[in-house]
Amino acid sequence: MYTPGNPDRPNLPRWISVFIKDTDCGALAPRRPALFIQPDARLFEAPTSFLRSEYVESGKRASPSTWAAAAYALASWFDFLWEIGIRDWRAAARDDLIMYRDSYATAVSPKTGRPYAPVTISNRMSVILEFHGYAGERGLYEGDILAEVRAEQVADGVPIDKDALAHIRKGPRTKRMTSGLIPRRRQARTSIRPFLVNELRALLEIVGPRATERGGGDQRPSRDRLTCDLGWACGLRLDEIHQLNTLQFLSLHPDEHAPVAEQSISVVGKGRKKRNIAIPNWLVLDALAYISDERRHALAAGGITGRQDRHALFVAGLDGNFPGRPITHRRMQQRLEEACLQAGLIEEVARTNPETGVIRVERKSKHCIHDLRHTYAVLTYWAEKKSGNAEPWKKIQAQLGHKNLSTTTDTYLSFVEIFGERQRLVDVRMMIGL
């Protein structure tokens, strides 16, 4: 029985290697994925061409991490074929793809020590199917996997949040992978895990003071607090927080005497769709205070002059190795996880060593940064309801960027009805004066 390796790391696929570097390497541009056949490191042309055409150049998948995930999904597929004795991927059949799927469904990930999540298997299956469809269109593949790749013309304007396979779209009218072999993506349990009132209070105490309230005995940095506030008070995704720049805030003129009045800024969200989001004046004032003080000192410590400033809102602080440089997505996530651990927001998980079968129990953060977005939805629902708003979901829908109201209600309705009344979540809004 084939035992999957870890395609999330480039050194593990044994017959296929993935090239992803930050610098140029010959004809390969930086951060562009390429597959090579070992041991002589021959360029694997078909999948490399597929990744370049459908991911790098298409304009619909702008994230290098998405490109890398697709590259490692294909590497795991070709590695699997080699292990079961198929040396030419063009000889792969539908039964092989089923075996690949089932191998992952019963395996433990070396990276997490836990079974592979259905969404992980589903994403990899989608990439593999799309690759074979791409190869079939170019006469490179004629096997029966093509029967699983059904082309459907999809009307313009299909909302990305209603399309379960939006990540493989190529344009406004495109092809959708509809194979019955792809497992359901959602976990059996809910993935909506907002912070409870006491949890949010504990987190905010740990991450530091608001930038406008620094002073006295609390001189801790305010950057991480500002990051968290943009999540739970505005409902922004991690990538939307990360893309914010100083120019967006420096052009605003908040009234400190009207802290709950809102300013509008533009962000690019899921599916590269731009939308306007509302930020309360108190939070705009915090951002401006962070820019003029803490961020400015970080730039100076890093020797970054005005012309060198890339204007990213969040930069590494004085305690970082490279003060003044833009902070990464991963570091933002790590900082929240570290704060959760310090605040005692911990859960214990069992992880299995796939080689030895030994089970160990680890303590990990109970929350991730995306949970702040869920917290916004639940808090805002109860705040708006208490304020007499008969349609609280409309505001939440607009702020979160959901094209359809049903997406918002389907995600949160049953949850807030159980969660909110019991926890009196509106108290958090009152706690900060909203």
N, C-alpha and C positions, 0 to 999 in steps of 0.2 A: 504494500500500500504506500502510495506516495505521501510523504510528509512535507508540507509546505515549509519553505524557508521564510525569511523575513524580507519581502521585496521593498520594505521601507528603507532599507539600508543598502548602499551600493556595493558592498563587498560580499554580500551573501549569494546572489544568483551565481551559480557555478559555471554556466555555459554562456550566459549573456551578461555583459557589464553595461552600466549606464554612465554616461558622461554628463555631468552637470558641474560646471566650474564658474567662478566669478570673473575669470579673465579669459581673454581670447586664447584659442589653441588652434593654430593653423587656420583652416577654413571655417571652423566652428565658432560662432559668435558666443559671447559670454551668456551664461544662464540659459542656453538653448540645449534641450535634451538630445542625446544621440545614443543609439545602441550599438554595441560592438560584439562580435562573435569571438569567444576565446578558444584556444589560447593565443592565437596570432593577432588578436585585436583588429579583425577586419570589420569595416563599417557595415552594419546591418542596414542595408539601404531602404527596404520596404517600410519597416516601422519608423525609421528616422524621417523618411519623407512624409509619412502619415502625421507624425507629431509636428513637423514643421508646418505642413499645410493646414491641418485641422485645429491645431492648438496655438502655435506661435504666431502664424501669419493671419489667422482668421479674424482676429480682433475681438472675438467673443469670449475668449478665455485669456484674460490679460495677466493672470497670476502665475509667476514661475513655479510656485508650489503646486498649482494644478497641473502644469506641464510635467513636473517631476512625478507626481502621483500617477499620471497616465503612463509615463515611461516605465516606472517600476511595476505597474500592473501588467504591461506587455512583457517585461523581463520575466515576471513570475510565470506567465503563460508559456513562453518559449522554453524556460527552464523545466517546467512540468512536462512538456512534450518530449524533451530530450531524455528525461528520467524514465518515461514509459516506452522509450525506444523509437520515437518518431524524430528523425533527424532533419526532415524537411517540413517546415510549418504548413506548407501548401497541401500536405497529405492529412492535415488535421480534420477530424470529423466531429459531428454533433455529439456522439457518444463520448468523445474525448473531452469536450467542453463540459458535459455533465459530470464526468469523473473529476475534472478540475474543480468545479463548483463544490461537489460533495466532499472532496478532500479538505477544502478550506472550512466547510461547515462543521467538520468534526475535529479540526485541529486547534492547537493552542498557539497563539502568537508569541514568538520569542521576544518581541518588543514589549508586550504588556503582561505576558504570563496569564492571559485570559483568552477564552475562545474568541475567534474573529467575530466582530460585530456584523449583523446582516447587512448594514449599510456599506461596510467595507467590501464584502463579497459582491454585493450588487454593483457598486461603483466599478470594480475591476471587471466584472462580467460585461458591463456596458461598454467599457473601453475596448475590450477584446472583440465584442460584436461589431462595434463601429469600425475597428481596424479591418476586420474581414469584409465588411461592406465596402469600405474604401478600396481594398485590394480587388474585390470582385468587379467593381466598376472599371478598374484599369486592366482587367484580364489577367491579374496575377493569382487569383484564387477562384476555383470552381467547385469546391466541396459543398457538402450539405449544410454547413453552418450558415450559408447564405439564406437558407429557408427560414432561419430565425431572425433575419434582418429584414423586416418589412418596412418598405418606404411608404410613408404617408405624407401627403401634402398638408401642411398645417397652416391655417389662416394667419394672416398678419395680426400682430397684437396679442397673441396668446400670452396671458400673464405668467411670468416666470414662477410666481409663487403658487400657481395652480398646476404647473407642469412638473411631474415627478422626475422627468429626465431632462430638465432644462439645461443641465451642465453639458449635454452633448449636442446642443443646438448649434447650427452653423450660420443662421441668418434669419430674417423675418419670415421667409418661406423655406422650410428645411425638411430634413428627414428625422424621424423619431424612432429610436430603437424600441420595439414593442414585443420582444421575445418573451415567451412564457417561461423561459429558463431562468430569467433574472429573479432572484428571491426578493421578497418584500423588504423594503428598506427600513421600516420603522421597527424599533425595539418593542417588545411586549409591554414594557413599563413606560410610563410617560417620561419624556425628556424635559418637561417643563419643571424647573426646580428654582423658583424665585427664593430670595432670601426672606426668612422670617423677620419680624420686627427686631427682635433681640439680636439676631444674627447680623442684620445690617448695621445696627448701632455698634456692635462689637467690631465689625470690619472697619467702619469709618473712624473709630477710635484708634485703630492700629495704623491705618494708612497715612495719618497725619492731619494737620489742621487745614482748613480752607486758606487759600492764599491771602484773602483779605483779613484773615484773623491771626496770621502769624505774628509772633511777638511775645513779649513777656517771658514766661517760662517755657513756651513751646516754640522752639526754633527749627523743628523738623521740616524737611522738604514737603511741599504741598503738591508736587506733580502727581503722585499716585492718587491722592484724594481727588484731584481734578479729573483724572481718568475715570475713577469710579462714579463720580457725580454725573459725568456725561453719559454713563451707562444707565444708572437707575433713575435719573431725573429726566433724561431725554430719550431713552430707548435706543441709543445708537449701538450698532454692531462694532466688534473690535476693529474691523477694517475701516469703518467709517470714522471711528475715533482716531485711528492711526493717520488717516489722510488729512486731518484738519491742519490748517496752517495759520500762521500768525496774522497774515494779511486779512483773513476773514474777520478776525476779531478787532483788529486795529481800525477797521472801517466802521465799527459800530459805536453808538453813543448811548449807552445805557443810563437810565435815570436811577440813581441810587435811592431815591425816595419812592420808587415804584418797583420794588424788588421782584414782584411776581409778574409784572408785565413782561411780554416776550419779544425777543428779537428773532429775525429769520436769517438763516444761513443755508447754503446749498451743500449737499453731500452727494457723492456717487455711491449708490447702494448695490444690492444684488442684481446681477444681470447688467451691470454698467449703466443702470438707470439713475438719472439725476432727479433729486427731489429737494424741496425746501423743508427744513425742520425748524421747530421753535425751541429757543433756548431762553430760559428766564433771565431777567436782568442780574439777579444775584449771582448766577453762574457765569454770565458774561464778565461781570466785575472781577470774579475770581480768576478767569482766564487772563484778563488784562493785567491783573496784579502779578500773576505768575510770569507773564511775558516781560514785564518791566523790571522784575527783581530777580527771582530765582533763575529763570531762563537766561537772562542777560549775563549774570555772573558765571553761569556754566559755559556760555560762549567765550567769555573772556578767559576763563581758565583753560579752555581748549585752544586758545589762540585763533579763534575764528572771527574774522573781521566781517564788516557789513556786507561786502561783496561776496564773501564765501558762505554766508548764511543761506541755507536752502529753505528757510522759512517754515520748516516742519514745526508744529506747535510743541510736540513733546520731544525733548532731547535728554541725553544722558546727563545726570547731575554731577556735582562735585565729587561724589563718592564713586563715580564710574571710572573705567579705564580710559575712556575717550569722552571727556566732558564736552558738551555742546553738539555732539553728533546726534542725528535722529535716532531715537530708540526704535527697536525692532518690534514687530508683532509679538514674537515669542517672549521677549523680555517683559512686555506689558502683561502677558498671560502669567508669566512666572511671578511677577511682583504681586499680583492678586492672590495666586496660590500660596505664596509665602506668607502674605498677610492673613489668609484664612487659617493657616497652620498656627500662626502666632495667636490668633483670636480663639483658638480651640474649635474651629469649624472643621472637624476632622471626621472621616469615615474610614473604616477598616475594610480592606478588600483582600481576597485570597488570590494569589498568583501562583501558577504552576510552571515549573521548569519543564519545557517540552522534551528535553533530553533525558532527564532523570525522573520526572514525574513527581518530584518533591514539591509540596505545597508550602508556601510561606505567606504570612499575613503582613500586609504593609499598611501603614497609616498615610493617608493622602488627603489633599484638600477636598472638602465636601462640595465646593462650588468652583465653577470656571467663570471667566469674565462675561460670557454670553448670558449667564444667569442674571446679570444686572439688567439686561434688556427685558427678560421675563418679569423681573421685579417691577420695572417701569409699568408694564402693561397691567399688572395686578393692582399696584398702588394707584395708578391713574383711574382705573375703573371705579374703585371705591371712593376716591376723592371726588370724581365727577358725579357719582351717584349721590353722595352726601350733599353736594352743592346743588342738587336738583336737576342735573342734566338728564333728560329722559333718554338720550341716545349716547351714552358714554363711549360706545365702541367706535363711533365715527372719528372722534379725536384720536383714539389709539390707532386706528387704521391708518390715518393720514400720517401720523408721526412715525409709525413703524415702516411705512412704505409698502403696505399690502395693496395690490391692485383691487382685490375683491374683499368686501366686508366679511364674507363667509370664511375667508382664510383666518381672519382675526378671531371671529367668534368660535370657529371650530377648534382653534388652538387653545383658547383661554376660557371659554364660557363655563364648561363643567368644572374647571379648576377653581376659578374665582368664587363660584357659588359655595364650594366646600371650604376653601382656604380662607377667604376674606372675612366672613362673618365670625369665624372662630378666632382669628388672629387680630381683628381690628386693625387692619393694615393702614387705614387712613391716619392713624396716629403718627406714622413716620413722616407724612407730609406736614402735620402739625408741628412735629419736632423741629423742623427747619423753617417754620414760618410760612408754609404754603397753604 
